[in-house]
Amino acid sequence: MPPSPSTRPQAAAAPLRDRGDACPGALRLHRAADGHLARVRLPAGDLTVRQAAVLADAADLLGDGHLSLTSRGNVELRGLTEGCGGRLAALLRDAGLLPSERHERIRNILASPLAGLDRHTPSDVRRWARELDALLCASESATALSGRFLFVLDDGRGDVAALGGDVSLLAEPRPQPQAEADADGERPGPAGGALLRVGDDPAALRIAGPDVPRAALAAAEAFLTAAAASGSGAWRVRELPDGHALTARDVAAALRSAGIGATYVAEPPAGAPASPPYADSASPGIVEGPDDDRALSVLAPLGRLSAAQWRLLTAIAAADGSGALRLTPWRGIVLPGLPAAAAPRRLAELTTAGLITDPASPWHRLGACTGRPGCAKSLTDVRADATAALAAGTAVPGGLPTGPAPEGLPVYWSGCARRCGHPHGTWIDVLATAEGYRVALVGPDTAPTAARTAAPPPTAP
């Protein structure tokens, strides 16, 4: 019998990468137990209704009829048939989802999903995200980044800033009143600038608004220089070995060389301001915007949608919304631009279709990896087990050994110790082992705790 995995992820020495990054993409398909898998990068989670329709067609024609949402706001197509890569690439290319085939795996850009939408919105950082994506796709050096390197653009509310970015930018307040929307109906890019951080360095660099996208790319290029000097083959900033760590001061020097101004901030402000009250971008429901504008925020149960559910979302976005969808790192979808009168009716339709639309839903904050049969490394069908546990009245089988599970924490079921797709911060870890499920509270400030439960035993390999 194999030894039981650790009850919580343990810190490890920086790895020595002696091979190329095999992270899947839209062109580099991954062979899984249920067929091939494609991961389509969607910078800032943005999709037009036409692009969304193409993804649904690809899932139906080439895959298993479902779409999976990732913790980076991307889409995965599973169950793809042998030899379909060329046809899939043609579909994505025609829809504008492959602006550069050499850069498609490095377009990992997270942005605050509700930026520019809620009533008390801070600066809209999504224009920065689009500009950064264009710079990435035009950069020859950027092709050396791994498919795991992550850019994060937070609009100031602090929702995505803590999601483990390699280069993270937190928008600062505007120094002047909000400007009027431009001819395209969008507010201008943030005038207040941003604080740039790399990896886990607590210091930051203050960057002027117009320079933010170029500064983000320059910081990534500084990482590539540090990784090459270290000889470690590091894919991410946190993997750089001692003596080669990338700091804000290092990036400041790189920015100066690129002609970008930056002010070193040793102790940047902590988190978003308490007022005004920003909407919770991880929570489902109706988001109130200025005037008559509303947005719908919904979540996919365990991160999976049928093509029919996806097409309903697309139809609502086209008929009543702005013609766009935004995917979130909480495996959700935001539909902007609905009139206030239409929002409740449309939300009710999505509830009937099986999507999570209410923060009180027991499915809210419940997640799981792919598990069996899709992943050969998984010990069991974690999705079926999580669903069965929820039907029995609990998202946490057996509870925590220390007492009731704290409210509001994510619960994540993993089929093996890799814990693919697990949340950031603190969460309740439901881990399949050879003996059954082990439950623990996992986080940077939590003590190790574990308990075996009466959850269904793993399926035999």
Secondary structure, 3 states (H helix, E strand, C coil): CCCCCCCCCCCCCCCCCCCCCCCCCCCCCEEECCEEEEEECCHHHEEEHHHHHHHHHHHHHHCCCEEEECCCCCEEEEEECCCCHHHHHHHHHHCCCCCCCCCHHHCCEEECCCCCCCCCCCCCCHHHHHHHHHHHHHCCHHHHCCCCCCEEEECCCCCCCCCCCCEEEEECCCCCCCCCCCCCCCCCCCCCCEEEEECCCCCEEEECHHHHHHHHHHHHHHHHHHHHHHCCCCCCHHHCCCCCCCCHHHHHHHHHHCCCCCEEECCCCCCCCCCCCCCCCCCCEEEECCCCEEEEEEECHHHEEEHHHHHHHHHHHHHCCCCEEEEECCCEEEEEEEECCCHHHHHHHHHHCCCECCCCCCCCCEEECCCCCCCCCCCCCHHHHHHHHHHCCCCCCCCECCECCCCCCCEEEECCCCCCCCCCCCEEEEEEECCEEEEEEECCCCCCCCEECCCCCCCCC
